[in-house]
Amino acid sequence: MSDPRNKNIFKMFSLIGIGERAGSGIENIYKVWDEQSWRKPEIIETFQPDRITMVLRTISLLPEKSLIFLKSIIGNEFNNLLKDEVVALVAAHQEEQITNARLQILINKNSIEANKILSMLIDKNLLEAEGQGRGTRYLLSDKFNLTPYIDDNSINNIQNSINSNANSIINNEDSINNDESLYDKLSDIAKLAINKKRLDVNTMDNIIVEMCRVKPMELKELSKLLNRNDVGLRNNYLNRLVKENRLKLLYPGQINHPKQAYLTNIDAES
């Protein structure tokens, strides 16, 4: 056995001569994945036939874009952060929030250890807590509002705007409809989200539903207009609003359709 589930019981059997540790393959895999900051290997147990599968994903826990953003705000302080602290901040940036349960999964630590990491980041004024008890979520502090977050799509839009008609706000086929009145209407609905970085969940829900009532909205369109990270929008709002039947998909039979969009479920409101 190379990776006993209960190390204390294994040690007991080893001491009386009926247990032996052999091999270090699994330990080495975990070590390499941790060194590379990849998502930890996942063990899946299936039956009939009995099988244990280890899923190895080379997905980084620390995307370069998020690291650049964090470093640009906190400067040299970034170099003094623990690795687990960086993982927590990156997750809060990518997903617009981090919870104790989510951090436990990302850093493979228990609840007490995860809470210690989150508390240290609060003490350093890098995270702010919202809510109480198990429902507590942690958001990037106001310190990170000093410099607006600009993603790749926003940068492309800025470059296109410079080269296009000055009256055109967004000028490519993948962007929001060039109809100025339509854009103004959507911008007016999104105004509160643009001006206020943190909104309560119900307010943001209502803003999204109203925007999707005007026209079917693609994820990247909502992300641009609301000035929110697309991953956070999808995970924290859109998926749930679809489940709650307040929104529906433009292509319900093709989840990954390249032009997938969200629209208000008017039938559910009647």
Secondary structure, 3 states (H helix, E strand, C coil): CCCCCCHHHHHHHHHCCCCCCCCCHHHHHHHHHHHCCECCCEEEEECCCCEEEEECCCCECCCHHHHHHHHHHHHHHHHHCCHHHHHHHHHHHHHCCECHHHHHHHHCCCHHHHHHHHHHHHHCCCEEEECCHHHCEEEECHHHHCCCCCCHHHHHHHHHHHHCCCCCCCCCCCCCCCCHHHHHHHHHHHHHHHHCCCCCHHHHHHHHHHHHHHCCECHHHHHHHHCCCHHHHHHHHHHHHHHCCCEEECCCCCCCCCCCCEEECHHHHC
